[in-house]
């Protein structure tokens, strides 16, 4: 069990870290790739991080040391450590990884809990500092105005429902007694923030710690190859959509089926995991109700819809009438370009091509399919251009999130990470809501998703333990943060983290239209997803077919390159 001192340290660290997270503003202009935001349900929160490029370590330090001392000079734990406290910190903050030879530099200054869960039934709750009512329903999430208070802070929403005990029990069954006291290493592609309390709980329940090794965004494959060549493979690699095709199937990953882990358990999302198969081999896992997905969603300014007396997207979704046609009606109802106000904004046109009902690229069982010739893709491409060139309800791609938060755009097609406290959406001064992205009429309600996941590289020393720890760490069914973190209500007046996390878990239950086009389009380094998005949006009604032909050819060439490497 944790000592009182450790409990106090863990709690204070988490609270302090939350206040120190610098606001991140993601620029969505063409040609600039967004960095992952790690303070949101759509992304992963971590503890110890390693930003070094070194693949050797001669220190020989023990992997069971949990002193909590930051090698950069600031203490994250006891003022003095004798190295004997093995329960104080679930994050291995020394300089080594379990028998691996990778050095580690601690970055334990961030924060952000990634828990999510619950259903879509209505809830009413009051926080301990500022009273407010939050509603969650099948209409999506609407966070209503907080009551007047002298304090500009309020605690995080308590609308979040507790973890699913059945799923948690099954996740815990992935661990065994032989794993206790050991540390696993995860290679990830972004600088992560602390999730101290969740990791502490995992350590208390399983005895397992995680060390996080950070590669630069575009160099994960290079870093992994160097580690493998140095006989210092991590136990798990966390990959983004851009990295799946060029990294996972280049012969550096192992078939997860050969490990002692039941991939048929309900906490694994089978639909997404089917994407990560190749010629009968399972190269990746995706945990249900976790951070292994970025969902395309529609944010809307509810206050403006109420003001003009128009039916808002949340009501339409609840009524089962949410599709392209009603989306256009909503945009037109609030569109007022003469006053500099636009009906909607699209953050990424390329992903929204999936709204026709089919993915741009499908992968699986040894085949990569280019779907740009599919009529449903053409329909979606045409619809996107009509928004801009015919209906004239949108300004363009650049600055979509800022345009929404400042009231320049009343709706925005964005992504699930964009509602985090450090993002412009959460700082919208008007009451706002979010629903799934509208699809073509006749397409059954589904969620457009960009999947992510974890794989096991060649040379991993603790594959089963790594997969178990990854599942626990990413799942929102293992932990609910009992520490209510303060939110500045002057900065984020309508942010209800608990209700948003419930909505995020609801998205996981929908059928999914999943896409992995980024990794294919960007294969070879000649093109980017943002070039693709720009061309989609700016093609114009007369240029749609020629632009599709251009990108169909680009994707065909990239697929050929990939298949050559696969062979």
C-alpha positions in Angstrom: 0.0 0.0 0.0 1.1 3.6 -0.5 2.5 5.5 2.4 0.8 8.7 3.4 3.8 10.6 2.3 3.6 9.1 -1.2 -0.1 9.8 -1.4 0.4 13.4 -0.6 3.2 13.7 -3.0 1.3 12.0 -5.8 -1.8 14.2 -5.2 0.2 17.5 -5.0 2.3 16.5 -8.1 -0.9 15.9 -10.1 -2.5 19.2 -9.0 0.7 21.2 -9.6 1.3 19.6 -12.9 -2.2 20.4 -14.2 -1.6 24.1 -13.4 1.8 24.1 -15.2 0.5 22.7 -18.5 1.1 25.4 -21.1 -1.7 26.2 -23.5 -1.1 24.6 -26.8 -2.6 26.2 -29.9 -2.7 23.8 -32.9 -2.5 25.6 -36.2 -4.5 23.9 -38.9 -3.1 25.8 -41.9 -2.2 23.7 -44.9 1.2 22.0 -44.7 1.5 22.1 -40.9 1.0 18.8 -39.1 -0.6 19.2 -35.7 1.2 17.8 -32.7 -0.8 15.5 -30.5 -2.5 17.1 -27.5 -1.9 15.1 -24.4 -4.4 16.6 -22.1 -7.5 15.1 -23.7 -9.5 11.9 -23.8 -8.4 11.4 -27.4 -4.7 11.3 -26.4 -2.5 9.5 -24.0 -1.2 10.8 -20.7 2.1 9.4 -19.4 4.6 9.8 -16.7 8.4 9.4 -17.1 9.6 10.4 -20.5 12.8 9.9 -22.4 13.6 12.5 -25.1 17.2 11.3 -25.7 18.3 9.7 -28.9 20.8 7.4 -27.0 20.4 3.7 -27.4 23.0 2.7 -24.9 23.2 2.8 -21.1 26.0 1.7 -18.9 24.7 2.8 -15.6 23.4 -0.6 -14.5 20.8 1.0 -12.3 18.1 -1.1 -10.8 14.7 -1.0 -12.4 12.8 -1.2 -9.1 14.1 2.2 -7.9 11.1 4.5 -7.5 12.7 7.5 -5.8 10.8 10.0 -7.9 13.8 12.2 -8.3 14.0 14.2 -11.6 17.5 13.9 -13.0 17.1 17.4 -14.5 17.5 18.8 -11.0 13.9 19.3 -9.7 12.5 16.9 -7.1 9.3 15.2 -7.9 9.3 13.1 -4.8 11.1 12.9 -1.5 13.6 15.6 -0.7 16.1 12.9 0.1 15.9 9.4 -1.3 17.7 6.4 -0.1 16.5 4.2 -3.0 14.6 1.9 -0.7 11.1 3.2 -1.3 9.7 0.8 -3.8 6.1 1.9 -3.5 6.3 5.6 -3.7 6.1 6.1 -7.4 4.7 3.8 -10.1 6.8 5.6 -12.7 10.4 4.4 -13.1 12.3 7.7 -12.9 15.8 6.3 -12.8 18.0 6.1 -15.8 17.3 2.6 -17.1 14.7 0.4 -18.5 14.2 -3.2 -17.5 17.5 -4.8 -18.7 17.2 -2.6 -21.8 20.0 -0.2 -22.7 18.1 3.0 -23.2 18.7 6.1 -21.2 15.9 8.1 -19.8 15.4 11.8 -19.0 12.4 12.6 -16.8 9.8 15.1 -17.9 7.2 15.0 -15.2 5.8 18.5 -15.4 2.6 17.9 -17.4 -0.7 16.5 -16.4 -4.1 15.4 -17.8 -6.3 12.5 -16.9 -7.5 10.4 -19.8 -10.4 8.7 -18.1 -13.7 8.4 -19.9 -16.8 6.4 -19.5 -20.6 6.2 -19.0 -23.7 6.2 -21.0 -25.9 8.8 -22.7 -28.6 9.2 -20.0 -29.3 12.6 -18.7 -27.4 13.7 -15.6 -27.5 16.7 -13.3 -24.6 17.5 -11.1 -23.1 20.3 -8.9 -19.5 21.0 -8.4 -18.1 21.9 -5.1 -17.1 25.5 -6.0 -19.3 26.8 -8.8 -22.7 25.3 -9.3 -23.6 24.2 -12.8 -25.8 21.8 -14.6 -24.6 19.5 -17.3 -26.6 17.4 -19.6 -25.5 14.3 -21.4 -27.8 12.5 -23.8 -28.0 10.9 -27.2 -28.0 14.4 -28.5 -24.4 14.7 -27.6 -23.0 16.9 -24.9 -24.2 20.3 -23.9 -22.6 22.1 -21.0 -24.8 24.8 -19.6 -23.8 28.1 -18.1 -22.4 28.0 -14.5 -24.1 30.1 -11.9 -22.6 33.4 -10.7 -19.7 32.9 -8.3 -16.9 35.0 -6.8 -14.5 32.2 -7.7 -13.3 31.9 -11.3 -12.4 28.2 -10.7 -14.6 25.2 -10.4 -13.7 21.5 -9.9 -13.8 19.2 -12.9 -17.2 17.7 -13.6 -18.5 14.9 -11.5 -20.8 13.6 -14.3 -18.3 11.0 -15.3 -19.5 7.6 -14.5 -17.3 5.0 -12.8 -15.2 2.5 -14.8 -16.8 -0.7 -16.1 -16.0 -3.2 -13.4 -16.3 -6.2 -15.8 -13.8 -4.7 -18.3 -11.4 -3.7 -15.5 -11.5 -7.2 -14.0 -10.6 -8.7 -17.4 -7.8 -6.2 -17.9 -6.4 -7.1 -14.5 -6.5 -10.8 -15.6 -3.9 -10.0 -18.2 -1.3 -9.6 -15.4 0.2 -12.4 -13.3 2.3 -12.5 -10.1 5.5 -13.0 -12.0 5.2 -9.4 -13.4 5.2 -7.7 -10.1 8.2 -5.5 -9.4 9.1 -5.2 -13.1 9.2 -2.2 -15.5 8.0 -2.2 -19.1 9.2 0.3 -21.7 6.9 2.1 -24.2 8.2 4.0 -27.2 5.8 6.8 -28.2 6.0 9.7 -30.6 5.1 12.7 -28.5 6.2 14.4 -25.3 3.7 13.2 -22.8 2.4 14.5 -19.5 1.9 12.8 -16.2 -0.9 10.5 -15.4 0.5 9.8 -11.9 -2.6 8.7 -10.1 -3.6 6.2 -12.7 -0.1 4.8 -12.9 0.1 4.6 -9.1 -3.1 2.6 -9.1 -1.8 0.2 -11.7 1.4 -0.2 -9.7 -0.6 -0.8 -6.5 -2.8 -3.4 -8.2 -0.2 -5.2 -10.3 3.3 -4.2 -9.2 4.1 -3.1 -12.7 5.7 0.3 -13.7 6.0 1.9 -17.1 8.9 3.9 -18.6 8.1 6.1 -21.5 10.6 6.6 -24.3 10.0 9.6 -26.6 10.9 9.7 -30.3 10.5 12.8 -32.5 7.2 12.8 -34.3 8.6 11.9 -37.7 11.4 9.7 -36.5 9.8 6.9 -34.5 10.7 4.3 -37.1 14.4 5.5 -37.2 14.5 5.5 -33.4 13.0 2.0 -33.2 15.4 0.6 -35.8 18.4 2.0 -33.8 17.0 0.5 -30.6 16.5 -2.9 -32.2 20.0 -2.8 -33.7 21.4 -2.0 -30.3 19.6 -4.9 -28.7 17.5 -2.4 -26.7 14.0 -3.0 -28.1 11.1 -1.4 -26.2 8.4 -3.7 -25.0 5.6 -1.8 -26.8 5.5 0.8 -29.6 2.6 3.2 -29.7 1.9 4.2 -33.3 -0.2 6.9 -35.0 -2.0 6.4 -38.3 0.9 8.0 -40.2 3.3 5.5 -38.7 1.3 2.3 -39.2 2.0 1.5 -42.9 5.7 2.6 -42.9 6.7 1.2 -39.5 4.5 -1.7 -38.4 4.8 -3.8 -41.5 8.4 -3.4 -42.3 9.5 -6.6 -40.6 10.3 -5.0 -37.3 7.1 -6.0 -35.5 6.0 -9.4 -34.2 2.7 -11.3 -34.5 0.8 -10.6 -31.3 -1.1 -13.8 -31.7 1.9 -15.8 -30.5 1.8 -14.2 -27.1 -0.2 -15.4 -24.1 -3.0 -12.8 -24.4 -6.6 -13.3 -25.3 -7.3 -10.8 -28.1 -11.0 -11.8 -28.2 -11.7 -10.2 -24.8 -14.4 -7.5 -25.0 -12.1 -4.7 -24.0 -10.3 -5.0 -27.3 -12.0 -3.3 -30.3 -12.2 -6.0 -32.9 -13.2 -3.7 -35.7 -10.1 -1.5 -35.3 -7.9 -4.5 -34.7 -8.9 -6.1 -38.0 -7.2 -3.1 -39.6 -4.0 -4.1 -37.9 -3.8 -7.6 -39.4 -1.6 -8.6 -42.3 -1.7 -12.0 -43.9 -3.3 -13.5 -40.8 -0.9 -11.9 -38.4 -2.0 -9.4 -35.7 0.4 -6.5 -35.7 -1.5 -4.1 -33.4 -4.1 -3.9 -30.6 -6.7 -1.3 -29.9 -8.4 -1.0 -26.5 -12.1 -0.1 -26.5 -13.1 3.0 -24.6 -9.5 4.2 -24.6 -7.2 6.7 -26.3 -6.7 4.5 -29.3 -8.9 6.6 -31.6 -9.3 10.2 -32.8 -13.0 10.8 -33.6 -14.2 13.3 -36.2 -17.0 15.3 -34.5 -19.1 18.4 -35.0 -18.8 21.3 -32.6 -21.6 23.8 -32.6 -22.4 27.1 -30.8 -25.7 26.3 -29.0 -26.1 29.9 -27.9 -26.3 31.2 -31.4 -28.8 28.5 -32.5 -31.0 29.4 -29.5 -30.7 33.1 -30.4 -31.9 32.7 -34.0 -34.5 30.1 -33.1 -33.0 27.3 -35.3 -32.9 23.6 -34.5 -29.4 22.7 -33.3 -27.3 19.7 -34.3 -27.8 18.1 -30.9 -31.6 18.0 -31.3 -31.3 16.6 -34.8 -28.9 13.8 -33.7 -31.3 12.9 -30.9 -34.2 12.8 -33.4 -32.2 10.6 -35.8 -32.2 13.3 -38.4 -28.6 14.2 -38.4 -27.0 14.0 -41.9 -25.6 16.1 -44.7 -28.9 17.7 -45.5 -29.7 18.8 -42.0 -26.1 19.9 -41.5 -26.4 22.3 -44.4 -29.7 23.6 -43.1 -28.1 24.3 -39.8 -25.2 26.1 -41.5 -27.5 28.2 -43.6 -29.6 29.1 -40.6 -26.7 30.7 -38.8 -24.6 31.9 -41.8 -24.1 35.7 -41.9 -21.0 36.4 -44.0 -22.0 40.1 -44.3 -21.3 40.4 -40.6 -18.2 38.1 -40.7 -20.0 35.1 -39.3 -20.0 31.8 -41.1 -22.1 28.7 -40.7 -19.3 26.1 -40.4 -15.6 25.3 -40.7 -13.8 22.1 -41.6 -10.5 21.3 -39.8 -9.5 18.4 -42.1 -11.3 17.7 -45.3 -9.4 14.5 -46.0 -10.9 12.6 -43.1 -14.3 14.0 -43.8 -14.3 12.2 -47.2 -15.2 9.2 -45.1 -18.6 10.8 -44.4 -19.9 9.2 -47.6 -19.8 5.9 -45.8 -16.5 4.4 -46.9 -12.8 4.9 -45.9 -10.4 6.5 -48.2 -7.9 3.6 -47.7 -8.7 0.2 -46.3 -6.0 -2.2 -45.1 -6.1 -5.7 -43.9 -5.3 -9.4 -44.8 -2.4 -8.5 -47.0 -4.3 -5.9 -49.2 -4.3 -2.1 -49.3 -7.2 -0.7 -51.2 -7.5 2.8 -52.7 -11.1 3.8 -52.6 -10.9 7.1 -54.3 -12.8 5.7 -57.3 -15.7 4.7 -55.1 -18.9 6.7 -55.9 -19.3 7.4 -52.2 -16.0 9.2 -52.0 -17.0 11.3 -55.1 -20.2 12.1 -53.3 -18.4 13.2 -50.2 -15.9 15.2 -52.2 -18.7 17.0 -54.0 -20.5 17.7 -50.8 -17.4 19.3 -49.2 -16.9 21.6 -52.2 -20.5 22.6 -52.2 -20.2 23.8 -48.6 -17.5 26.3 -49.7 -18.3 27.0 -53.4 -22.1 26.6 -53.7 -23.7 27.0 -50.2 -20.9 29.5 -49.2 -21.2 28.7 -45.6 -17.5 28.2 -44.8 -14.3 30.3 -45.0 -11.8 27.6 -45.6 -9.4 25.4 -43.6 -7.0 27.8 -41.8 -7.7 28.6 -38.2 -10.8 26.5 -37.9 -10.7 26.0 -34.2 -9.9 29.6 -33.4 -12.7 30.8 -35.8 -15.1 28.6 -33.8 -14.0 29.7 -30.4 -14.1 33.4 -31.3 -17.6 33.1 -32.9 -16.5 33.7 -36.4 -17.8 30.2 -37.3 -20.8 28.8 -35.6 -20.0 25.1 -36.3 -16.8 23.3 -36.9 -16.0 19.8 -38.1 -13.1 18.9 -35.9 -11.5 16.1 -33.8 -12.2 14.7 -30.4 -8.9 16.1 -28.9 -10.0 19.6 -29.6 -12.2 20.0 -26.6 -9.4 19.8 -24.1 -8.9 22.6 -21.6 -5.8 23.9 -23.4 -7.6 24.1 -26.8 -9.6 27.0 -28.3 -12.9 25.0 -28.4 -13.0 24.7 -24.6 -12.4 28.5 -24.4 -15.5 29.3 -26.4 -17.3 32.0 -24.5 -20.8 30.9 -25.7 -22.5 27.7 -24.7 -21.4 25.0 -27.1 -22.1 21.3 -27.9 -20.7 18.4 -29.8 -22.2 15.5 -31.8 -20.8 12.9 -34.2 -19.9 14.1 -37.7 -22.9 14.1 -40.1 -22.9 11.4 -42.7 -24.5 11.0 -46.1 -28.3 10.4 -46.1 -29.0 6.7 -45.8 -25.7 5.8 -44.1 -26.4 4.3 -40.7 -25.2 6.2 -37.7 -21.5 5.7 -37.4 -18.4 7.3 -36.0 -15.6 8.5 -38.3 -12.4 7.4 -36.6 -8.6 7.7 -37.1 -7.3 4.6 -35.3 -4.1 4.3 -33.3 -2.7 1.4 -31.4 0.2 -0.6 -30.0 2.5 -3.2 -31.4 5.3 -5.4 -30.1 8.7 -5.0 -31.8 11.3 -7.6 -32.5 13.5 -8.1 -29.4 10.9 -7.0 -26.8 11.8 -8.7 -23.5 8.4 -8.3 -21.8 5.7 -8.5 -24.6 2.8 -9.9 -22.5 3.5 -7.6 -19.6 3.8 -4.7 -22.1 0.5 -5.4 -23.7 -1.2 -5.8 -20.3 0.2 -2.5 -19.1 -0.7 -0.8 -22.3 -4.3 -2.0 -22.1 -4.6 -0.8 -18.5 -2.9 2.5 -19.2 -5.0 3.5 -22.2 -8.3 2.1 -21.0 -10.8 4.5 -19.5 -12.5 1.5 -17.7 -9.6 1.1 -15.2 -9.6 4.3 -13.3 -11.6 7.4 -12.4 -9.6 10.4 -11.1 -10.9 11.1 -7.6 -8.8 14.3 -7.4 -11.0 17.1 -8.8 -8.7 19.4 -10.8 -9.6 23.0 -11.0 -10.6 24.6 -14.3 -10.4 28.3 -14.9 -14.0 29.2 -15.7 -12.9 32.5 -17.1 -10.7 30.7 -19.6 -13.0 27.7 -20.2 -16.5 28.8 -19.1 -18.4 25.8 -20.5 -15.9 22.9 -20.2 -17.4 19.8 -18.5 -14.6 17.2 -18.7 -16.7 14.4 -17.2 -19.6 14.8 -19.6 -17.2 15.1 -22.5 -15.5 11.9 -21.5 -18.9 10.1 -21.3 -19.6 11.3 -24.8 -16.2 10.0 -26.0 -17.0 6.6 -24.6 -20.4 6.7 -26.4 -18.6 7.3 -29.7 -16.7 4.0 -29.1 -20.0 2.1 -29.1 -21.0 3.3 -32.6 -20.1 1.4 -35.7 -16.9 2.9 -37.1 -15.7 4.2 -40.5 -12.0 3.9 -39.9 -9.3 5.4 -42.1 -5.5 4.9 -42.3 -4.9 7.1 -45.4 -2.3 9.3 -43.7 0.4 6.6 -43.6 -0.2 5.7 -47.2 -0.4 9.3 -48.6 2.7 10.4 -46.7 4.7 7.3 -47.6 7.9 8.3 -49.3 7.8 11.9 -47.9 6.6 13.6 -51.1 3.1 14.5 -50.0 1.3 15.3 -46.8 -2.3 14.9 -45.6 -2.6 18.7 -45.4 -1.8 19.0 -49.1 -4.5 16.4 -49.7 -7.0 18.2 -47.5 -6.3 21.6 -49.2 -6.8 20.1 -52.7 -10.0 18.5 -51.7 -11.5 21.7 -50.3 -10.2 24.0 -53.0 -10.9 21.9 -56.0 -14.0 23.8 -57.0 -17.0 22.1 -58.5 -15.4 21.9 -61.9 -12.1 20.5 -60.6 -13.3 17.6 -58.5 -12.8 14.8 -61.1 -9.3 16.0 -62.1 -8.2 16.4 -58.5 -9.5 13.0 -57.6 -7.6 11.5 -60.6 -4.4 13.3 -59.4 -4.6 11.9 -55.9 -5.7 8.5 -57.0 -2.5 8.3 -58.9 -0.4 9.5 -55.9 -2.0 6.9 -53.6 -1.6 4.1 -56.1 2.2 4.9 -56.4 2.5 5.0 -52.6 0.6 1.6 -52.3 3.0 0.1 -54.8 6.0 1.3 -52.8 4.6 -0.1 -49.6 3.7 -3.5 -51.1 7.2 -3.7 -52.5 8.6 -3.3 -49.0 6.1 -5.8 -47.6 7.2 -8.4 -50.1 
